[in-house]
Structure formats: structure tokens, C-alpha cells
Amino acid sequence: MNRKTFIKFLLGAIVLSITAHSVINMVIPVFKYLDFTLMCIGLFSGICILFYWLGTTSSKSKDKNFFIYIILFNVFVKLIAAFALVALYIKLRSPGDKYFVVPFLFIYFIFTLFETYFLSLQAKTSA
């Protein structure tokens, strides 16, 4: 996947995440957690950019196992960062309810699908 296509898909994931937040708000009152939604989008966008760069770099590597290490590292980093962000938000904002988790889960899912897609394309080019 070239850089231009990656950026288009990344912007699509961002727009889809914001749209998901708006749709969820029609059912559950989550608008007050828009700040958390934007933090999640920023975190997951940053992780995607980092691992796109690492995946591109690894495709040029002679070590074919390097790409597998990147995928494992991606899962670990994303999971730890997600837990840390939720814990930090709870500690700093003390939300009155647990509804903030619903848009978070949707955003996590959207960005996981996006990462799986672009990493699978990069895996094909590195093989």
C-alpha cells in the first residue's frame, strides 16, 4: 500500500470513527465524551502511522521474520496504550457513567480493521 492510499484509508477510519460516535449518541448519551473519542482517534491514528512506517521499513529488510515481530509488537503496543488511555481518562475525568467505553470499543474495532488491512497488504509485498 503506497503512502497516498494509506492516508486516504486513515482519513476514512477517522471519519468513520467520528460518525460512529454521532450515531451512538443517538442511542446512548455519549456526546459529553467527545474529548475521549478524539483522544482515542489521535492515539490509534498515531499507532497506525507508526506501524505503517515500521511495516514499510520491514518490507525492505532481508530478515523475513521482522514483519512478524512488528505485528506482535503492534498488538502489544495497541493493547497497552488502549488500557492506559482508558485508565488515565478515568483517573483524570472521573466520568459519571461507563458509557464512554462504547464509542471507544467502536473506534478500537474500526482501527483494528484498518491496521489488519494495511498490514496484510504490506505482508504480501514483503513476501
N, C-alpha and C positions, 0 to 999 in steps of 0.2 A: 504494500500500500504506500503510495507516494505521500509526501507531506501535505499537498493540497487536498487530497481526498481525506486524509486523516483529520484535517482541520474542519472540513465540511461535516464529517461524521461527529466530531467533537461538538461542534455548534448544534448539530441536530440533537445530541444527547442532552445538552444544556437546555435547549428549547423544550424538549420533551419532559425534562425534569420540572421545569417551571410550570408547564401545562399540567403535569400530574399534580403538582401542589395546588393549582387552581381548581382542578376537578375534585380532588379530595376535600378541598374547603367547602364544596357544595354539600358534602355529606357530613363531614366532621369539622368542627371549628378549629382549623389549623392556621388561619391567616396570621395569628399572633406569633407564630413560629417561622415566619418568613426569613428572619435573620438566620435561624438554624438551617433552613433549607439552602440559603445562599452559601453558608459556610460549608455545607456538605457538597454542594456543587463545586465550590472552589477547591476543596480537598480532593475530591475524586477526579476533577479535571487535571489538577497538578500531578496526581498519581498516574493518570493516563499518559500525560505528556512525558513524564519520566520514563515509563516503561515502553512507550513508543520509541523514545530515543535509545534506550538500552536494547530493545529488540532490533532496531536498525543496526546498531553497533555490533550486536552478536551475530547478525546475518553475514557480516564480513569476517568473522572470526573463523579460524581454522578448527577450533575446538567445537565440535557439533553438540556436545553436552552443555555448552554455555547457555544456550537458549532454554534448555530445560531448567537450569538453575535460575534463570530470570523469571520463568513462570512460577516456580516455587517461591521465590523471593517476593514476587508480586502478590501472591495470595497472602503471605505472611504480613507484608507491609500494609496491605489494604485492610486486613482484619484488625491488626493492632491500631492503626490510625483511626479506623471507624469506632472501635471501642473507646479509644482515648478521647475522640471528639464528643461522643455521647456523654462520657463521664465528666468531661470538662464543662460541657453545656449544663448538665445537671448541677454541678458544683457552683458554677458562676451565676446561672439564671434562676435556679430553683423553680422549674416550671410547676404550675399548679396541678397539671394532669399529665398523663403519659401519651397524649395524642401526638406530640411532636415526633414520636417514633414512627408513625405511619408514613409520612412523606419521606422520612429517612430511608425506610425499607424500600420504597419505590425507587428512590434515587440510587440506592445501592444496587438494586436489581438492574436498572437501566444502564448504569456504568459498567456493571459486570458483563452484561450482554455485549456492550460496545468493546470492552477490553478483550473478551473472548473472540470477537470477530476480527479485530485488527491483529491480535497475536496469532490467530490461526492463519491469517494471510501471510504474516511475516514468517511463520514456521514453514510454509510451503516454499517461500523464496530462499530460506536458509538451507533447505534440504538438498 
